Amino acid sequence: MSTTATHRRTLNPPAVAGFAALAIVLPHVPSFFHRLLDGDEAIYGSIAALMNMGGPLYAEGGVDNKPPGIFWVYAATFRVFGTYQMTAIHAVALLAVIATAFLIFLAGRQVGSTRAGVLAAIFYGVVTAAGNPRLLAANTEVFMMLPLTASVLLMLQRRWVWSGLLLAAAGALRQSAAIQVLLLPFALAYLEPRETRLRGPRGGSDSCRPTASSRPGWSRR
């Protein structure tokens, strides 16, 4: 038995999880030192403040070409933490990035290995903050990716109804999420057995749900 094989078997899951968390969080820390990171944040914040004062969205509450989801996120955050509390907005955005990275880990583990999932999650956390300070902004893309990634994960598990609902939720945050609709027929044809393919869009069966035996473990990857 080789030393490499022994090392892989003794890989410490908490240590790996801690390293991944640091690699994801640290690049986003600078967002807490700047009140506004992008002009879009000012627009979303202004409209959210008007909404919380009773103005209806796309009318007296402000007009913009974005779907309503981003304004709901800002308005809800302002209601809890105070109007124009951008530190809270950036914290919510970071939580969305962390949650998305975790879902990416789950998807990567399902289609590849635990190592693939960890690397994919770290890569997402780093590239969403690297290269341009504006990437740190609490923009529509950051919040859209959470339900969109969850939709892909459920698609891989053949839970079609929930995948579709989360895809719709992603579309409420950013229009470009609609492109994933094109994946649905291909995923249905590729993932769903022929005999159940016509039933797939109505929800899928319990047999499609991952079991403990089908999940790659830390000790094997």
C-alpha positions, -999 to +999 in steps of 0.1 A: +000+000+000+015+033-011+020+063+011-002+084-012-031+059-008-027+060+030-027+098+030-059+099+010-076+075+035-066+096+065-077+129+050-093+150+077-127+162+066-129+191+092-095+204+081-105+203+044-138+220+052-120+247+072-094+253+045-122+255+018-142+280+040-112+302+045-103+301+008-139+311-001-144+338+026-111+356+027-113+370-009-146+386+000-135+403+032-126+436+015-163+441+007-169+450+043-145+480+041-164+498+014-199+511+017-206+510-020-188+487-044-208+493-076-232+519-089-259+492-091-258+488-054-268+525-051-297+519-074-309+488-057-306+504-023-325+536-033-354+516-048-355+493-018-357+523+006-386+537-015-403+503-013-400+502+025-416+537+026-447+523+009-439+530-028-448+502-052-420+487-073-419+498-109-439+529-100-435+553-071-412+528-055-387+531-083-383+519-118-355+497-131-351+470-158-342+442-133-366+415-121-380+421-086-360+396-066-329+418-060-351+446-047-369+422-024-335+411-010-324+446-004-357+458+011-359+428+035-323+434+046-330+471+052-361+463+072-341+441+096-308+460+098-317+495+089-321+516+057-289+518+036-271+493+059-248+481+032-226+461+055-256+439+062-262+437+024-226+426+018-229+400+046-261+386+030-243+384-003-214+366+013-238+341+028-252+335-006-217+329-020-210+304+008-243+286+003-238+284-034-202+271-030-216+243-007-242+234-034-214+233-060-195+210-037-225+186-035-229+187-073-192+181-079-192+152-055-222+137-072-208+138-107-171+133-098-156+129-064-152+147-031-120+162-042-137+175-074-165+190-053-141+208-029-120+222-057-151+234-076-164+251-045-131+269-038-127+279-074-162+295-073-155+313-041-122+327-054-132+338-089-163+356-076-140+380-058-108+381-079-096+405-105-120+434-102-133+450-070-168+454-085-171+416-084-175+419-046-207+439-051-240+425-039-254+422-074-280+401-091-255+375-102-245+367-067-281+360-055-292+344-087-265+317-085-279+302-053-313+290-066-297+284-100-271+260-086-297+244-064-318+238-096-289+221-113-282+199-082-319+188-081-318+183-119-289+159-114-310+141-088-340+140-113-362+161-090-377+179-119-405+199-103-382+214-076-355+220-101-380+240-122-393+260-093-358+270-082-350+279-118-381+302-117-368+317-085-334+324-101-352+341-130-369+364-104-334+377-096-318+379-131-333+373-165-302+354-178-312+325-156-337+316-182-309+301-204-309+271-181-343+261-195-325+248-225-308+223-203-340+207-191-348+186-222-312+174-225-311+165-188-344+147-191-333+127-221-299+119-206-307+113-169-342+099-169-347+062-178-367+058-211-396+040-194-401+069-169-391+098-192-426+110-197-433+109-160-401+128-151-414+163-154-441+155-129-416+150-101-394+119-104-394+090-081-378+082-048-353+059-066-336+090-080-326+103-046-289+098-036-283+071-010-254+067+014-240+040-008-239+062-039-222+091-023-184+092-025-169+093+010-140+112+023-121+080+029-122+070-008-116+102-027 
